[in-house]
């Protein structure tokens, strides 16, 4: 959080300080280094309630620690998100996803 503040992002919060879930955040960044994809699913089930309807979910996965990354797309779809972009990083991959209903509304407009 301090590094984000240093880079100019002054409205940054962590899970310890974010309060009650009420769709108040535009972006959620999850840096996942644990091997359990089930634990990631549980975390995302909890986290998505903090995102605004047009919010973006960004997940950075350490591919050496999380071999089941192929299940991530279906997990996000179950939560109502569609993967918009993905990229390889030094330590793994980063995926950006947006809610399906917002993405479909943007295409229709």
C-alpha positions as CSV (number, residue, x, y, z in Angstrom):
1,X,0.0,0.0,0.0
2,X,2.8,2.4,0.8
3,X,4.5,1.7,-2.5
4,X,1.2,2.6,-4.3
5,X,0.9,5.8,-2.3
6,X,4.5,6.7,-3.2
7,X,3.6,6.2,-6.9
8,X,0.7,8.7,-6.6
9,X,-2.2,6.4,-5.9
10,X,-3.6,8.1,-2.8
11,X,-6.9,6.3,-2.5
12,X,-5.5,2.8,-2.0
13,X,-6.8,0.4,0.6
14,X,-6.0,-3.0,1.8
15,X,-8.2,-5.9,2.9
16,X,-7.4,-4.9,6.5
17,X,-8.8,-1.4,6.0
18,X,-11.5,-1.6,3.4
19,X,-14.5,-2.0,5.7
20,X,-17.8,-3.5,4.6
21,X,-18.4,-4.6,1.0
22,X,-20.6,-2.2,-0.8
23,X,-19.2,-1.8,-4.4
24,X,-17.0,1.1,-3.5
25,X,-13.8,0.3,-5.4
26,X,-13.0,0.7,-9.1
27,X,-10.1,-1.7,-9.2
28,X,-9.0,-4.7,-7.2
29,X,-5.5,-6.0,-7.5
30,X,-4.8,-9.5,-6.2
31,X,-1.2,-10.8,-6.2
32,X,-1.6,-14.5,-5.7
33,X,1.4,-16.7,-4.8
34,X,-0.2,-19.6,-3.0
35,X,-0.6,-23.0,-4.8
36,X,-4.3,-23.5,-4.0
37,X,-6.7,-22.4,-6.7
38,X,-9.6,-23.1,-4.3
39,X,-8.2,-20.6,-1.8
40,X,-8.0,-18.0,-4.6
41,X,-11.7,-18.8,-5.5
42,X,-12.7,-18.2,-1.9
43,X,-10.8,-14.9,-1.8
44,X,-12.4,-13.7,-5.1
45,X,-15.9,-14.8,-3.9
46,X,-15.3,-12.4,-0.9
47,X,-13.5,-9.6,-2.9
48,X,-15.9,-9.1,-5.8
49,X,-18.5,-7.5,-3.5
50,X,-16.2,-4.6,-2.9
51,X,-16.0,-3.8,-6.6
52,X,-18.2,-1.2,-8.3
53,X,-20.4,-2.5,-11.1
54,X,-17.9,-1.2,-13.7
55,X,-15.0,-2.3,-11.5
56,X,-11.9,-4.2,-12.9
57,X,-10.3,-7.2,-11.3
58,X,-6.6,-7.7,-11.9
59,X,-5.0,-10.9,-10.8
60,X,-1.2,-11.5,-10.8
61,X,-0.4,-15.2,-10.5
62,X,3.0,-16.8,-9.8
63,X,2.8,-19.6,-12.4
64,X,5.5,-21.6,-10.6
65,X,3.3,-21.8,-7.4
66,X,-0.1,-22.0,-9.1
67,X,-0.2,-24.8,-11.7
68,X,-4.0,-24.7,-12.0
69,X,-4.1,-21.3,-13.7
70,X,-6.1,-22.8,-16.5
71,X,-9.1,-22.9,-14.2
72,X,-9.0,-19.2,-13.6
73,X,-11.1,-18.2,-16.6
74,X,-13.9,-20.5,-15.7
75,X,-13.7,-19.3,-12.1
76,X,-14.0,-15.7,-13.2
77,X,-16.9,-16.6,-15.5
78,X,-18.7,-18.2,-12.5
79,X,-18.3,-14.9,-10.6
80,X,-19.7,-12.9,-13.5
81,X,-16.4,-11.7,-15.0
82,X,-14.9,-11.9,-18.5
83,X,-11.1,-11.8,-19.0
84,X,-10.2,-8.7,-21.1
85,X,-6.5,-8.9,-21.2
86,X,-3.6,-11.0,-20.0
87,X,0.2,-10.7,-20.1
88,X,3.2,-12.7,-19.1
89,X,5.4,-11.1,-16.4
90,X,8.7,-12.0,-14.8
91,X,7.2,-14.3,-12.2
92,X,4.0,-15.4,-13.9
93,X,1.0,-13.9,-15.5
94,X,-1.4,-10.9,-14.9
95,X,-5.0,-11.1,-16.0
96,X,-7.5,-8.2,-16.2
97,X,-11.2,-9.0,-16.0
98,X,-14.4,-7.0,-16.0
99,X,-18.0,-7.9,-15.1
100,X,-19.9,-9.6,-17.9
101,X,-23.0,-7.4,-17.7
102,X,-20.9,-4.1,-17.9
103,X,-18.8,-5.5,-20.8
104,X,-22.0,-6.5,-22.7
105,X,-23.6,-3.1,-22.1
106,X,-20.5,-1.4,-23.5
107,X,-20.6,-3.5,-26.7
108,X,-24.3,-2.8,-27.1
109,X,-23.8,1.0,-26.8
